[in-house]
């Protein structure tokens, strides 16, 4: 039965991501899951840890944030694409989630420099340390396409492991990013989203077993919204690597998410970027 629920919930996740501007009512999604209205909502909340309304709002707002950063659509059109008929309501909801109106968010993110000047006038750089990391066994969902769309893979990974009762076997949540977005077409970018998992837990589709290599790594600590990670990568692979005397290994960088946007304000999110070193 757990596997049956897993399939039903994955259908719902696919439907939500494909129809953000459509009818995502409880009745519609219960029909997609082929469960009764009452039963579906209880199952969804028990497995995902989120109410349906919170999940839909979170996905819509995250996609809206990505739209604001990657394009020039007017705020009203972004709101409509995310299923908001009222731009004022969308702006208010967005501000509650991100601490800024959509227009302020777009302007702030696009002008944020990778190196900020401190009050003393000196450059305040990202914190980068060289550390040994353990080898990690990972249960991942693969994603192909722009990295900004990997949230769907994280939701699928989370729903799958919880539907299978694997919560006690999980460690940190991680993402792997295999291609350089500056040199790879967006539609060809490869990444994976999921969790560290212990050796006793089975990994079956749609989860894929992967390994994050251990050994020497450059670890950059990023504090703030995920929208700032691109600048952190540019610093790490640009200025820091060029002056460090280190060489990267032939292995993908990882992102380890210390806390979660589900219960943490965007400005307080902590992400570790790990680059394997030779």
Beta strands, then each sheet from edge to edge (+ up, - down):
strand 1: 116-117
strand 2: 123-124
strand 3: 127-133
strand 4: 136-144
strand 5: 170-177
strand 6: 190-197
strand 7: 208-212
strand 8: 215-223
strand 9: 253-257
strand 10: 270-276
sheet 1: 1+ 2-
sheet 2: 3+ 8- 10+ 9- 5+ 6- 4+ 7-
end
